[in-house]
Amino acid sequence: MTDFDTAVRRAQEYFAKKGALCLSKVYEADDSWIFFASSGNSPKFGNSGVSICKKTGEVRSFVLPSKANFIKLKNAKLLGD
C-alpha cells in the first residue's frame, strides 16, 4: 500500500523531471491519487496529470481527454481546494 505522503513525493519527482514547479490540484479516487502541476502562475493548456496507484504505488500518466479518465476525475474528490 502507498500512503498519501509517498504519493505526493512521487508526483513531485515526476513533475520535476518535466519542469513543473508545484502541484496545482490533487484528487482522491477510489484506487489512486491524481495530481496536476504547473510551472508557475501562467496556465498551461493541454498538460496531463499523473495517477499514483494506492495499492502498488505505480505512476501513470493521466491524460485528458480520455472518456475513462473524465469519469474517474468526475467521481474523485478534490483535496485542499
Rosetta blueprint (number, residue, H / E / L):
1 M L
2 T L
3 D L
4 F H
5 D H
6 T H
7 A H
8 V H
9 R H
10 R H
11 A H
12 Q H
13 E H
14 Y H
15 F H
16 A H
17 K H
18 K L
19 G L
20 A L
21 L L
22 C E
23 L E
24 S E
25 K E
26 V E
27 Y E
28 E E
29 A L
30 D L
31 D L
32 S E
33 W E
34 I E
35 F E
36 F E
37 A E
38 S E
39 S L
40 G L
41 N L
42 S L
43 P L
44 K L
45 F L
46 G L
47 N L
48 S L
49 G E
50 V E
51 S E
52 I E
53 C E
54 K L
55 K L
56 T L
57 G L
58 E L
59 V E
60 R E
61 S E
62 F E
63 V L
64 L L
65 P L
66 S L
67 K H
68 A H
69 N H
70 F H
71 I H
72 K H
73 L H
74 K H
75 N H
76 A L
77 K E
78 L E
79 L E
80 G L
81 D L
